[in-house]
Amino acid sequence: MLNEWLHNLAAWYLSTLETGGYLLVMLLMAMESSIIPLPSEVVIPPAAYLAHTRGTMTLPGIVIAGTIGSWLGATVMYWGARIIGRPLVMAYGKYLLLSPQKIAGAEIWANRFGLPGVFISRLLLVIRHLIGIPAGILRMDFLKYSAATLAGSAIWCAILAWLGVTAGSDPELMAGSVHRIALWLGGFLTVVAALYYFFVHRQVRAARAGNRGP
């Protein structure tokens, strides 16, 4: 059901992107930075390719719109967690697709790395849309949290925009070659997954092992 929803949303997005413009990019990136399972890889690359080929939008404009949208979604997560508090987030997060294990892992990451961790998390899978929860629970300084979120999100959106333009210049990809699409997507996800493993998974596992003691 989730895959079907994502497929329908992606089809609708592509059909309305040119008229929706920056506002649509911003709104969808806000959703992506919240609890809604909408991959940013579906949002930024098509918009970047459209801007590159048709000139109805600009690449800097798309990066800015995506960055602002990411900040909006991350802000909702931050203040929601800060107001509600840890007990309620842990108790009821599962109803919003936020398992206690995921939240605990994000808490370990936030405790271990603080604001630099917020910045890095915006470049990583899984934790990028969760980091606002422990940041809110820990009551991180909101202005500093916002600055780290904006900086990391801008870099992430720029990477995705470059990917969209670069992939769009591949004639076999644009012709619908399944093999070429698999190569592009597989390569990109492999790099991001490797970053997640080395910067998040290993750190969280080591911290949990340290907390258990000898």
N, C-alpha and C positions, 0 to 999 in steps of 0.2 A: 504493500500500500504506500509506504514511504517513497519507494523508487518511482511509482506511478505519479505520485504528487510532485516529485522533483522534475520528472519528465514533462508533465503538463505545465509546471511553472516555468521551466526553461523555454518551452515552446511559446508560451504567452509572452515571456520577456523579450525574446528575439523578435516577435511580431510587433511589439509596442515600443521597442527601445528607441527607435528614431524619433517618435513623437514624445515619448516620456522624458528623454534627455537626461540631464544631470540629476534632476529630482528623483527620477526612477532609480538611477544608480545609487543615489544616497540612501533612499528608503530601503532598498534591498540589502545594502551593506549594513544598515542599522539592524535589520533582521538577522543577518549573518553573525553579527557580534553579540546577539542575545541567545536565547535558548532555542531559537528556531533553526532546525538543521538545514540551512541553505548554504552550500559551499560558495565561497567568494570566487572560486575558479569558474563558476557559472556566470558570474556577474561582470567582472572587470574585463577579461579577455575579449568577449564579443563587442563590448562597448569600445574598447581600444581599437579593435580592427575596423569597426564602423567609422570611428573618427579618422583613422589613417587613410581609409579608402574613399570616404565620401565627404569628409570635412564638415559634417553637420555638428560635430563636437570637436574639442581639442583634447590631446592627450593630457596636458597639465590639468585641464578642467575635470577630466575623468578621475585622475589621481586625487585631486582636491575633493571632489564629490564623494569618492569612495572613502577617503580619510575621515571626512566629517561624519559620514554615515557610520563608520566603524566606531568613532568616538561616541556618537549618540547611543548606539546599542550598548557599548561598554559602560556608559554612564548610567543607563537604566539598570544594568546588572549590579554596578557598584552601589547605587543608592538603595536598590531593592534589598540587597544582602545587608547593607548597613542598618537599614530601618527594621527589617524583619528579625535579624539576628541569627546566630549560628544554629541554635536548637531547632527553630522552625525550618530553616533551610535544609538541615540534615534530615529532618523528619518528613518533609513534604516535597523535597526536591525530586524524588523518584517519580512523582506524578508529572513532572515537567522534563522528563528524560535526563535528570541529573542524579545519578546514583551517588550514594554516600562515598563510594570508593573514588569516583572521579573528583568529588568535592574535596575529599581528604588529600588526594594527590596534588590538587591545585593549591591547597593550604600549605603543604610541605614546600612546594616550589616558591610560594610567596614569602613564607617565613625564611627560607634559605637565601633567597636572592633579592628580596625587597623590590624597590623601584627598578633597578636594572633588569630584574626578572620580568617585570611588567612589559618593559620594552622588548626583550627577547621573545616573550610569549606571543607577541603579535606577529611573529614570523614563523610560528610553529602550529602544526595541526593539533587538534583536540583541545589543548590548553588555551588557545588564543581566545576562545569565546567563554572560557570558564574563569579566567584570571580575575575578572571583576568581582566575583563572589568572595574569595578570600581577601581581596583588597578592601572591600567594603566591611567585611567582618573585622578585619584588623584595624579598620579606621585609618588607612593610609591617608596622607594629606591629599585632598582631592585635586588641587592644582598640579601637584607634582605627578600624581597618577594620570591626570589628563595629558600633561606634557609627554610622559613616557608612552602613553597610548597613541597620541597623535603622531609622534616620531616613528614608532614601530609600524603603525598602520600605513603611513605614507610610503615607507620603504616597501612594505608588502604589496600595496596597490601599484607601485611603480614596477615591481617585478612582474606582477600579473599583466600589467599593460604591455610591458616589453614582450611577454610571452604571447599575448594576443596578436601583436603586430608581427612578430617573428613567425608564429605559426600560420598566420594569414598569408604570408609570402610563400608558403609551401604549396605549389599547385596541386600536388597529389592529395594533400590534406583537404584543401578546399573542394576538391572533386569528390570527396567522400571516401577516400581510401581507408578502409577499416584498419589495415596494417599500419598505415602511417599515423592514424589517430591513436592507435594503441601504443606506438613508439613514443609519440609526444607525451601522451598522458602518463604512460608508465614511467618514462624517464623523469618527468616532473615530480610525480608522487614518490618515486624512489628517493630522490634527493631530499624532499621535505620529510619523509618518514625517517630517513637516516638522521637528519637534524633533530627530529623529535626524540629519537632513541638516545642519542648521545647527550643532548642537553636537558632532557626532561626525565625520560624513563629511568636511566641509570642513576640520576641524582635522587629521584623519589625513592627508588629501591634502596639506595645506600642510606638515605635518611631514615627509612623505616627499619632497616637492619640495625642502625645505630640506636634508635629508640628502644628496640627490644633488648639491647645489651647482650653481654656474653651468655 
